[in-house]
Amino acid sequence: MTEPVRTPDPVLAGYRASIDNIDAALIHILAERFRITKAVGAYKAEHNLPASDPGREERQIARLRQLASEANLDPEFSEKFLRFIIQEVIRHHEQAAGK
């Protein structure tokens, strides 16, 4: 049995096009963020600074939780997302330091 051919839904297609554009923007923003944190990692390695800065990380998480709340985004989700990024940045900084 063949599946019936569906007429594309223009409203759904519009939403999906917007999502696709936002996803592309997120990738480019993350790439730029990691380009900058790579420079930070090189600077830290050059100056024998620690790969992580727990105080700054916690301040950033608190700040972004507040921004998420103001933007009607789940602060728990935003914290999980940011902690994932921070861990990846720390990993890169440790690699730059040869650890």
Buried (B, 14 or more C-beta within 10 A) or exposed (E): EEEEEEEEEEEEEEEEEEEEEEEEEEEEEEEEEBEEBBEBBBEBBEEEBEBBBEEEBEEBBEEBBEEBEEEEBEBEEBBEBBEEBBEEBBBBBBEBBEE
